[in-house]
C-alpha cells in the first residue's frame, strides 16, 4: 500500500492524535500505551519484519499495557489493539 500525497496530511493528523494519547499514557493512573505510527502497517506489509525491526529498538513494548497500530485500508481506517 502506497501513501499518496493527498493522504499524507491525514496520516499526520492521525499520528498527532495518537501521539497525544501516548504522551498522556501512564499519568493519573492511566494505562501505559505505545502507538505505532500510520506508516508502520504499510512498511511491515511491504518489507516484513526486516523493514520494521528497528522501530522499537529503544522501547520495551512488552512493558506497555496497550499497543495501538492504526491501519489505513484505502478508504477506511481500523485500529489493531493489543
HELIX and SHEET records of a PDB file:
HELIX    1   1 UNK A    5  UNK A   24  1                                  20    
HELIX    2   2 UNK A   39  UNK A   47  1                                   9    
HELIX    3   3 UNK A   49  UNK A   52  1                                   4    
HELIX    4   4 UNK A   61  UNK A   63  5                                   3    
SHEET    1   A 3 UNK A  33  UNK A  36  0                                        
SHEET    2   A 3 UNK A  66  UNK A  72  1                                        
SHEET    3   A 3 UNK A  77  UNK A  81 -1                                        
END                                                                             
